[in-house]
């Protein structure tokens, strides 16, 4: 009987740890560009894609500029592939750390918000 309780406790802790790890992105705070530059922590920043500046492609990564509501700009470098709908994005959420050496935000995850194809057209 005691072995069953120990096994049940271990299973609960194991699955609780998995749930906590999978929810860690939801606990990453949104911060302003200035806070991201100064915090040194893993954070989320949100802004619109600056379409007047071209996306730069490098081996295994690409970079682009984001602009926040105050008009501040931030260069973002993402290692990985560009999301399929990236060029149509109205907003971009980048998760990562600010690199003071390169003066870029090094993102390991990107989320893009695109205009909905389900919105009603004005006729």
C-alpha positions, 0 to 999 in steps of 0.5 A: 500500500505504501509503495502505491502512495509513493508511486502516485506521488512521483507520478503527480510530481512528474506530470506537474513538472511537465505541465509547469514547463509547458506553461513557462512561455505564458509566464514570460512577461511582456516588456517594453523595448527599453526594459528588454535592453536593460533586463538581461532576462528572457522576455517577450516583446511585441511590436509591428514589423517595420516593412520599410527595412528589408528582412536580412537572411543569413545562414540559419537565421534572419533579422528584421526590425520591430517598432513599438507603440512609442515608435522605438525600434528594435532589431531582432535576430531569429535563429531558425526558419521564417514563419510562413505568414511572416511577411503579412504580419501586422504584429510580431511577438518575439521571445528571447534576450537582448544581446548588448554586445550585438545590440540585437534582440536574440529571439528563439521563438516568434509569434505572428499576428496577421490580418484575418481572412475572415473579416468582413470586406467593406463594399 
